[in-house]
């Protein structure tokens, strides 16, 4: 018997991991070995749902919940329903497993062009070292631009290694989570995400410092710290969850937004709590390397002396007008 369609199991990035033909009906789905489709998900009941023809729906297929513990949820939205009509492209969830129904007439994408075996994205063996080199170069440049002293390569490199070790640890923790949830480490991907976030943070801070220096009325550092850092944290968490979980994009976005708001709130509270009492010492928000003297507008000595003489004449005129006059005698 030719299949009526296929039931696809999707991961968190909407990629197909398994396909099951929908042939003889009724068709049961669950964890027990008596089912036609067996899912290895501890949150799926032994007999979770059944797929059969719905007479009142014009002969279309219908998925019905078999009084399972965690129910049948229609996607997007995640609303729990008793049954669901299966049209081509219908998404639903049982337990932690996301399923999609496809009819056999569903069109597929055109064949991808063979580029001689080259992957569309950098393989991990190149992605990891390339991210590391980019991070080291950015940290050395940041040290150079943030110091007005003579550049010391050994000192700059040793300080950069501290940041690199933190990134290695951060990516390792996320890769362990990927191994537990998805069965693969994806270390290079997590490492590249962390390196990209640091690169954007360095660029953002440097741009904000120069903006505040050139345009003092613009609160560059405050805006960059509040808005930019929040957006970076949200994007970083969203990206990590994409490689470490089977969550839908909408769920990942909400989690990333919540983490970002929490980080911003904690930063604002810490900043206000850590403010010292009034002090006569200057509080510098950042350090930038001076501009080369060739780029600074200059005037000649004669122009400077001429401006000084004009200024002296103006001051004498002001002093003359401000001098009290003696009363006139009759």
C-alpha positions, 0 to 999 in steps of 0.5 A: 500500500502506498503511503498517504504521507509521512510523519517527520520528527524535528529538532529545535532547528526545524531539521528532520531527524526521522521520517515515518510512513503513514500507511495502514490506519489506524496508526498509533504513536507512543513509547510502547513497542506495540505502536507503529511509530515508537518514540524514545521520549520519556515524556511520551506516554506508552500509547500517546495518540492515534492517527486515523481518518476523520469522516466529518473532515472530508476524509482527512487524517486526524491525530487524536490524544489517547488520554496521555499524561502530557497531552497533544499540543498544536503548534505554534502556540502550544495549546493543548487539544484533544484532536488535530486535523493533519493537513500537509505541514501541520505541526504538533508536539507530544512530550518533548517531541515535535512532529510535522505531517507531510503529504506525498504531494508536498513539493520539495526544494530544488536540488542544491548545487554540488560545490565539489564537496565543500560544505556551505559553512565552515567545518568545525576544524576551521571554524574553531581556530579561525574564531580563536585567531580573530579573538586574539587579534581583537583583544590585542588591538583593544589593548593597543587602543585602550592604552597610552603607554608603549605597546608591550606585546608580551603583557598584552598577550598574557592578559588576552589569554585570560579572556580566551581561557574564560571563553574556552570554559564557557563554550565547554559548558554549553557543549556539555549541555549539547551532548546531554540533550542532542547527543553531540558536543558542537564545541566549535559552534559554541566557541564561535558564538562566544568569540563573536559576542566578545568581538561585537562587545569590543567594537561596541565599547570602542565606538561608544568611547570615541562617540562620547569623546567627539560628541560629549552631549551624546551618552554613548557609553550608557547607551552602549552598555544598556542597549548594546549589552542587552542585545548581545546577551540575548543574541548569545543565549539564543544562539547557544540554545539553538545548538544545545536544545530542541526548543522552538525559535519562539521559546528560545527567543523568550528565554534569551529575552528573559536572561537579557532583562535579568542581566541588564537589571542586575547591572543597573542595580550594581552600578547604582549601588557601587557609586561612591560619595562625592569626590574631587577626583576625575572619573574617567569612563574610558581610555582612548589612544590620542589622535596622531598629531598630523590629524589635529587641526593647527594654526601658524605662530603668526595666526596664534599671535594675531589672535592673541593680540585681538583677544587682548584688544577686546579685553581692554575694550571690555575693561574700559566700558566696565570702568566707573566714570567720575561724575561731571562737575556743573 
